[in-house]
Amino acid sequence: MSFVLKTLEKLLDRHIKDGVLVERPLHQNQFAYRAGMSTEMALFLVVHRLEKFLNHKETALGAFLDIEGAFVNTSFSTIITAARERGLEETCCRWVRSMLESRLVYTSIMGSSLTAKVVGGGPQGGVLSLLLCNLVVDRLLMITNDLGFSTFGYADDIVFIVQGKFAHTVREIMQEALNVVVKWAVKECLNISPHKTAIVPFTNRRNTEGLGPLTLYGKKLTMLDKVTYLGVILDSKLNWNQHLQKIINKAQTTFAVVRRTCGKK
């Protein structure tokens, strides 16, 4: 990409973070692309909340969602609307729209070439791309947390946590949360893939039948006993055995490769 464009993007990025987001900051549960935030902090808060419910002998239900193609499928209008609602000046909004809409994609193979105009999302590797996506997803975090759902976000990875003493009540609240997500996604012209959505019960109880079934876009979601979140395997008991075994296997494989390369001595 042109270094001139990247320079302009960095200037606007600094203007948004040091100006616009100081007055109206992103939600505290958004951990991506923010100073002082990290994957470790996101993992700590999610796990700490789950462990708290397990210690109180409550049942927690976690929904791990992935917004399908959030960086490439979000419409330009949705991005500009989110920036405008955040308080970004109209001049800057027009510049962002022009930058997004003016992009062309060029490809060539076996003597044939094709040029196409981009119709959505931000440029991959662009300075502003992640921040603009955060502005869009932030509205979902605000809506769901204001309604009382515990929602955490790392860019387009969203986690809902619902807890309670009674499984039937927990299921009803989680289904309500999923309905809110679907309504938001339809409004923003985005999609939440049911196949990539993981529903995991975190409980010491053996019987979890009362926690299901849950649906997304009318499709029944499968209850799982583990999920990989930000590179860490979280199992329903939070005993870390499966994640530790994964690390051990990875270390043993790496050691075997090094040993074959260097020899026994």
Order of alpha helices (4+ residues) and beta strands (2+ residues): alpha-alpha-beta-alpha-alpha-alpha-beta-beta-alpha-beta-beta-alpha-beta-beta-beta-beta-beta-alpha
